[in-house]
């Protein structure tokens, strides 16, 4: 007689609604994402290169085309890890659908069996990306930020502003976007109560140029799909911090390469990724080692100090890592299990 296996073959299915009850923009979630950067420095994390799939299409055949990215990371010492599939189909707006979607699958590190499927529609990616911006500011932004700036007007622009406020509560927020009406819409969303900190009581203004935002802000976050630089090096005054998170594919660029050269501290989330996908791709290969101060995990783990003086110019180049996905997925699953959320499906 064959005995039952010593492990469960059930899978917990969690919807976006379930996951919204588990994870939000708060300091607890930020600490979990911060821990992911320390893993990359302190442990032999197996994080394969991002798999990118370009999906061609044409409106004439009903397919607008888009991109799919697959990210993952196994962290020694953890009993599970995540594989994340994220899509971006920008023709979806014509169909009344969000442009981004996705899901995460949590696998048992001992057996390889599926433990959970997180049908988050990109929610967890949005949150961990914003929280990574918060982590960067925690270690690199000036201790006191009175004015913050956001370049971009989408969902991530909103979340980055709220995540920044968790670690550097500012008094004034400046916004720039290519389309003035979208910048105004972002201002309206930020003034409403939503994910993370409410900014309703703050002064929020839309400015007509990116330069004005940069020159007036101590901390600026760029959140666009730009392929031409939005920020020039000669705009940077002493004491500025820039977090650039829009460049995540070859050819994208939000910062003039001289911005990275101008920085006293230029920090990346993962050097190998930023060289291929981030702002660092626009610096000559032979000069990259001289420019990069370290990875964000070096600062989080205490191996290197972050900002040490108020007049330093600092830059953080974020491309998004599989370690962040594993961190946020396991955190969400832990919370879901505590709350008894989700549907258990027996697969054996």
N, C-alpha and C positions, 0 to 999 in steps of 0.2 A: 504494500500500500504506500503510495506517494504522499508524504506529509505536505501540509500547506507551507508555502514559502515564508521565511521569517521577516517579511516586509510587506507593506501594504501595496496593492496594485490599484488603489483608488486615486483619482485625480480630482483636485479641487478646481472648479471653474468659477472664475470671478469676473463679473462684468464691470464696465466703467463706473456704474452707479455704486457697486460694492467698493471699488477702489477709492472713490471719492470720500468714502467714510473712513478709509484707512490712512490716507496720506494727504497732507496739505503742505503749504509753504509755512513751515514753522521751524523753530530752532532744533527740535528733536530730529526732524527729517534732514535738516542741514548737517547735523553732526554725523548722520549715517553716510551722506554723500562725501563729507570731508574725510571720513574714514577710508573711503574707496581710494582716495589719492594716496593716503599713507600705505595702503596695501601695495600699490604699484612700486613704492620705494622700499618697503620692508620685507616683502614676500616675493617668492618666485612665481608671480602670477603668469598664467598661460593666457595671454590675450592676443588672439590672431588678428592679422590685418582686417580692416573692415571690408566685407564683401559688398560691392556696389553693383547693382543691376539697373541698366537703363532700359526702360520699357518704351519702345517706339509706338507711335500712334498718330492718327489723323482724325480731325473732327468729321471728315467725310465718311469714315467708317464707324463713327460713334466712340472712338477711343482717342483720348487726348494725349496719352502718354505720360510718363513720369519716371520716378526713380524709386528703388527699393534698396535699403541698407540693412545688412545683417551684422550685428555686433554681439560679442560674448566675452566672458572672462571666467576662468576657473581660478579661485583663490585657495591655495593650500590652507588647510585648517577649517574651512567651511564645509558643511555637510550637503550643500546644494549650490547650484550656480544657474545663471539665466542665459538664455539665448533670445535676443530681441530682433524682431523684424519690424522695420519702420518704413512707411511709404510716403511719398510726396507726389501727388498728382494735381498739378496746378490748374488743370482744366475742370476740376471738380466744382469750382465756384460757379461755373455756368449751369451746373446741375443742381445747385443749391446744397452741395455737400462740402464738408471741410476738406481742405487740400491735403492734410496730413492724417495718417491713421497708423495702426500697428498693433502688435501684441507681443507679450513676453511668455516664454515657456520656461518653467523652473524644473530642472532635472536633479535627481538625487545623485550626489557625488560618489556614493558607494556602489550603486547598482546601475546608474544610467537611466533608470525608469523616470517617467514624467510624474512630477508631484503636483504641479499646478499649471493651469493655463490662465494668464491674466489678459483678458480681452479689454484692454484699456483704451483702445482707439488713440494711442499716442499720449494719453494723459501722463503716464509715468515718465516718458521721455521729456515732455514739456517741463515737468516739475524738477527732475534731476538736472536738467540743463540750466534752469533758473537758479537752483540751489548751488550749482557749481560756480555760477557768477557771484553768488553770495560768499562762497568760500574764498574765491580770488580776492574779493574786496576785503574780507576779514584779515587777510595776511599782507595785502599790498596797498590798500587805499589809506589816505591820511586818517589819523585817529578821529579828527573832526571834519565832517563833510556837511557844509551848510547848503551847498547847491550841487545837485546831481543832474546828469544829462543822459538822455536816451536818444540814440539815432535808430530809427525804425518805428513802425507803427502796428506791427502784428501782435499775435498772441504772446510771442516770446518777449516782445518789448514790454508788455504789461507785466508779465511774470518777473522779468529781470528787475524792474523798478521795485516791485514788492519784495523780492528777495534781498535786494540791496538795502532796503529800509530795515530789514531784520538785523543787520550787522553794523550799519552806518546810518542811523536815523537822521535824515536831512530835513531842512526846512522848506526847500524850494526845488522843484523839478522842472527841467527844461526839455522840450521835445522837438525833434526835427524829423520830418519825413518828406519823401519826394512829392507826396500828394497832401496838400494842406487839409483837405476834408478828412483824410484818414488820421492825421495827427490830432485833429479836433475830436474825432471819435475816440481815439486812445485816451485823451484827456478826460472825456466823459466817463469812460470805463474805469479809469484810475480813481476818479472821485466817488465812484460807487463802491459799496462793500462787496468784496469778491475774495478770491483765493489769497490767503496770506494777509499781510498788514493792510489796513484801510488807510488810504492817503487822502481821505475826504477833507481833512482840515488843513492840508498843505496848500501853498501857492504853487500852481501848476500852469505853465505857459508854453505855448507853441511859438517857436522862433523860425524866421524865414530862411536861415542858413545853418548848415552843420558847423561852420566856423564859429558862429556866435555861441552855439551851445558849448563847444569845446573850450572857447576862451573864457566863458563865465562859470564853468563847472570844475569842481575839484575831482570829481569821479565821473567818468563817461562809460557807458556800455553801448556797444554797437551790435545791432541785431538784424542785419539786413542780408539779402542774397547778392550784394554788390559784386561786380567784377572790375570795378575801377575804384581807386582809393577815395574814401570819403574824408579822411583826416590827414592833414599834412603835418610834417614834423615842426615847421616853424610856427605852428599854432600853440605848441605846448609850452606852458609856463612852468616854472619850478613848482613842485608839489602836486602835479597832475597824476591821476591814475586812469588808465584805459583798459577795459576788458573787452576784447574782440572775440565774439563767438559766432559770427555769421559765416566765416570761411571754413567750410567743411568738405570741399571738393576741389580738385585741380581747376585753376583758373579764377576762383573766387578771391576777392581782395577788398578789404575795408580800410586798411591802413597803408599809407605810403611806406615803402620799405625803410626809409630813413627814420620813421617813427620808432621802429625796433632798434635802429642804430643809436638813436637819440636817448633811449631809455637808460637810466642808471641800472635798473633791474628789468630784464626781459625774461619772463617766466612762461613756460608752456605746460600743457597738461600731460602730453606724451610726446617726446622729442621726435620719435620716428613718424608719428602721425602728422605732426605739425609741419615737418619737412615736406610731406607729400600733399597735405590737404589744407593746412592752416596758413596764417600770414607768413610764416617762415619760408614757405615755398618760393617767395618772391625775393629772398636774399640769396646771393651767390653761395653755392654749397661750401666753398672754401672759407667763408666768413661766418657761417652759422654757429660753429662752436665758440667763436669769440664773442658773439652777441648774446647767446643764451646763458643766463645766470643759473638756471636749473629748472627742474620740473616742480609743479605745484606740490607734489608729494614730498619733495625735499623740505619745503617750508612747513607743511602740515606735521611732518614727523619730527621737526626740530633739527634736522641735519644742517639746514642753512637758515639764517634769519630772513625774515621778510623785510618790509620797509623799516629802516632804522633812523631815518630823519625826515622832517616835515617837508624838505625841499627836493627830495628825490622825485624823479619822473619814473613811473613804473608802468609796465605793460604786461598783460596776461593774454596769451593766445590759447583759446579753448576750441577743441575740435570734437569733444565728446568721446568718452571711452566706455568700453564694455564693462570695465570694473564698476563704473557708476551704475550701469544697468543692473548688474548683479546685486549691488548694494541696495538700490531702491526696490527691486523686485522682492528680495528676501525680507526687507523691512515691511513691505506691503503684505506679503504672505503671513508674516508673523502677526501683524495687526489683525488680519482677516481671521486667522485661527483663534486669536484671543476673543474676537467679537462673534465668532461662529458664523461668519458670512460665507456665501458661496454655495455651490451645488457640488456635492460629492458624487462622482461617477465611478462605478466599478468597471475596470477595464480587463481584469483577469478572468 
